[in-house]
């Protein structure tokens, strides 16, 4: 005898190309995938209990969330945490989320450790430092416990930083050694290298034509200042003092500022 009978009795079952429709005597119906239909013993004139009906409906809902998860996975690599978040955003229950995750793990469709290792390798190829790689892993939903166990070898970090310095050398060749050094150092930090690795890597920076470049830089900076502020001062001495104060704050040395000033105003003619 069926307990907790819902009053639903199967009146007919129709098979279509992509689904099976089960009709009940109360004029309601449910659409099932062939997989879902095979999981339940359903036939014409069968009386459905409350528990059985809830199980069928729950399985159907779970299938919808699984299809959604599979659709995401087909488009991109994703971590367990991010999949869970997306399923909850679709109003899935904890049971449905756990059920979906179990299925995905069973068939190796999500694997945080493999995803993490692939992201680390991608970071190395992009010449990212360990700080940026860790930030990327966190954004992708990799657990902090996995990230803490990553062993970043200093020699590998140093090798990547050296490669960046050599690449940046030509990129910033129009600048003096000191300016080039500052720019490359900041670039290394922005790429996620530690201060220690960044500083050590600067030994690969060359000093080609440094005096001429540094003087040109100083002259260009001075010229920009004079065009903008020169008319504010009646006396050359006051103008020079103001220009020197500004350029010194920008990191330019007195000798180069003085030389640039003299050349600009023709004192060496």
C-alpha positions in Angstrom: 0.0 0.0 0.0 1.4 3.4 -1.0 1.9 5.8 2.0 1.5 9.6 1.9 -0.3 9.3 -1.4 -0.4 12.6 -3.3 -3.6 11.8 -5.2 -1.5 11.7 -8.3 -1.8 8.7 -10.6 0.1 8.4 -13.9 -2.5 8.6 -16.7 -0.1 8.3 -19.6 3.5 8.5 -20.6 4.7 10.0 -23.9 8.2 9.8 -25.4 9.7 12.6 -27.5 13.0 13.1 -29.1 14.7 14.8 -26.1 12.4 14.1 -23.2 9.7 12.0 -21.7 6.4 13.6 -20.5 4.5 12.0 -17.6 0.8 13.0 -17.4 -1.2 12.6 -14.2 -4.9 12.1 -13.6 -5.2 15.7 -12.1 -4.2 17.1 -15.5 -0.7 18.0 -14.3 2.5 16.8 -16.0 6.3 16.7 -15.6 9.0 16.7 -18.2 11.8 14.2 -17.6 15.1 13.5 -19.4 15.6 9.9 -20.4 18.2 9.7 -17.6 15.7 11.0 -15.0 13.0 8.6 -16.3 15.3 5.6 -16.0 16.0 6.4 -12.4 12.4 6.1 -11.3 10.1 3.1 -11.7 7.3 4.9 -13.5 4.4 3.3 -15.5 0.8 4.0 -16.5 -1.7 3.8 -13.6 1.0 4.0 -10.9 0.1 5.9 -7.8 2.8 8.3 -6.7 3.6 8.9 -3.0 4.6 12.3 -1.6 8.2 11.2 -1.1 8.5 9.8 -4.6 7.0 12.9 -6.2 9.4 15.2 -4.2 12.3 13.0 -5.2 11.4 13.3 -8.9 10.9 17.1 -8.7 14.2 17.4 -6.8 16.1 15.4 -9.4 14.6 17.4 -12.2 15.7 20.7 -10.5 19.1 19.2 -9.9 19.4 18.4 -13.6 18.7 22.0 -14.5 21.6 23.2 -12.2 23.9 20.5 -13.6 23.1 21.6 -17.2 23.9 25.2 -16.1 27.2 24.1 -14.5 28.2 22.1 -17.6 27.4 25.1 -19.8 29.8 27.2 -17.7 32.5 24.6 -17.8 32.3 24.2 -21.5 33.1 27.9 -21.8 35.8 28.4 -19.2 38.0 26.7 -16.6 36.5 27.4 -13.2 37.0 26.5 -9.5 34.7 24.7 -7.2 34.1 27.9 -5.2 33.1 29.9 -8.2 30.7 27.1 -9.5 29.1 27.0 -6.0 28.6 30.8 -6.0 27.0 30.7 -9.5 24.7 27.9 -8.5 23.5 29.7 -5.4 23.0 32.8 -7.5 20.5 30.7 -9.5 18.7 29.9 -6.2 19.9 26.3 -6.0 19.6 24.7 -2.5 22.7 23.5 -0.6 21.6 19.9 -1.4 21.4 20.7 -5.1 24.7 22.5 -5.1 26.4 19.6 -3.3 24.8 17.1 -5.7 26.0 19.1 -8.7 29.6 19.4 -7.4 29.7 15.7 -6.5 28.8 14.9 -10.1 31.4 17.3 -11.6 34.1 15.9 -9.3 33.2 12.3 -10.0 33.8 12.9 -13.7 36.8 15.2 -13.2 35.1 18.1 -14.7 36.4 20.4 -11.9 39.7 20.0 -10.2 41.0 22.9 -8.2 44.5 21.5 -7.8 45.0 21.0 -11.5 43.4 24.4 -12.3 45.8 26.0 -9.7 48.9 24.4 -11.3 47.8 25.4 -14.8 47.2 29.0 -13.6 50.7 29.0 -12.0 52.3 27.9 -15.2 50.4 30.5 -17.1 51.6 33.1 -14.7 55.2 32.0 -15.2 54.8 32.2 -18.9 53.4 35.8 -18.6 56.5 36.6 -16.4 54.3 37.4 -13.4 55.9 37.4 -9.9 54.6 35.2 -7.1 52.5 38.0 -5.5 50.5 38.6 -8.6 50.1 34.8 -9.3 48.7 34.3 -5.8 46.3 37.2 -6.3 45.1 35.6 -9.6 44.6 32.3 -7.8 42.5 33.9 -5.1 40.4 35.8 -7.7 39.8 32.5 -9.5 38.4 30.9 -6.3 41.3 28.7 -5.3 41.3 28.1 -1.6 43.9 29.9 0.5 45.0 26.5 2.1 46.1 25.3 -1.4 47.8 28.6 -2.2 49.8 28.6 1.1 51.4 25.3 0.1 52.8 26.6 -3.2 56.6 26.6 -3.3 57.8 29.6 -5.3 61.5 29.0 -6.0 63.7 32.2 -5.8 65.8 31.2 -8.8 62.8 30.9 -11.0 61.5 34.3 -9.7 64.9 35.8 -10.3 65.0 34.4 -13.9 61.6 35.9 -14.8 62.5 39.2 -13.3 65.8 39.3 -15.2 63.9 38.6 -18.5 61.6 41.5 -17.8 64.6 43.8 -17.1 66.2 42.9 -20.4 62.9 43.5 -22.2 62.3 46.8 -20.5 65.8 47.9 -21.3 65.0 48.8 -24.9 61.5 50.0 -24.0 62.9 52.7 -21.7 66.2 53.4 -23.6 65.3 57.0 -24.1 65.6 57.6 -20.4 68.7 58.0 -18.2 69.9 55.1 -16.1 68.3 56.4 -12.9 64.9 57.1 -14.4 65.1 53.8 -16.3 66.0 52.0 -13.1 63.0 53.6 -11.3 60.6 52.8 -14.0 61.7 49.2 -14.3 61.7 48.7 -10.6 58.1 49.9 -10.4 57.2 47.7 -13.3 58.7 44.6 -11.5 56.6 45.4 -8.4 53.4 45.8 -10.5 54.1 42.4 -12.0 54.1 40.9 -8.5 57.7 40.5 -7.7 59.0 41.1 -4.2 61.1 44.1 -3.4 64.1 41.9 -2.8 63.8 40.1 -6.2 63.1 43.4 -8.0 66.2 45.1 -6.5 68.5 42.2 -7.2 67.3 42.0 -10.9 68.4 45.6 -11.6 72.0 44.5 -11.9 71.1 43.5 -15.4 70.3 47.1 -16.3 72.9 48.7 -18.6 74.2 52.3 -18.4 74.5 53.1 -22.1 74.9 56.8 -22.9 73.7 57.7 -19.4 75.2 61.2 -19.1 73.7 62.5 -22.3 70.3 60.9 -21.7 70.2 62.2 -18.1 71.1 65.7 -19.2 68.5 65.6 -21.9 65.9 64.4 -19.4 66.8 67.3 -17.0 66.7 69.8 -19.8 63.3 68.6 -21.0 61.9 68.7 -17.4 63.4 72.2 -16.9 61.9 73.5 -20.1 58.4 72.2 -19.2 58.7 73.9 -15.8 59.9 77.2 -17.3 57.1 77.3 -19.9 54.6 76.8 -17.1 56.1 78.8 -14.2 59.0 80.9 -15.5 56.9 84.2 -15.8 56.1 84.1 -12.1 59.6 85.3 -11.2 61.2 88.6 -12.1 64.7 87.6 -11.0 66.8 84.8 -12.4 68.0 83.8 -9.0 64.4 83.4 -7.6 63.4 81.5 -10.8 66.4 79.2 -10.5 65.8 78.5 -6.9 62.1 77.6 -7.6 63.1 75.4 -10.6 65.9 73.7 -8.6 63.5 73.0 -5.7 61.0 71.4 -8.1 63.5 69.4 -10.1 65.3 68.2 -7.0 62.0 66.8 -5.7 61.7 64.9 -9.0 65.1 63.3 -8.3 67.4 65.4 -10.6 70.9 66.2 -9.3 72.2 69.8 -8.8 75.0 69.5 -11.4 72.7 68.5 -14.2 70.1 71.1 -13.2 72.7 73.8 -13.2 74.1 72.7 -16.6 70.6 72.4 -18.1 69.8 75.9 -16.8 72.9 77.5 -18.2 72.4 75.8 -21.6 68.7 76.8 -21.7 69.5 80.5 -21.0 72.7 80.5 -23.2 75.1 81.2 -20.3 77.7 78.9 -21.9 77.6 80.6 -25.3 
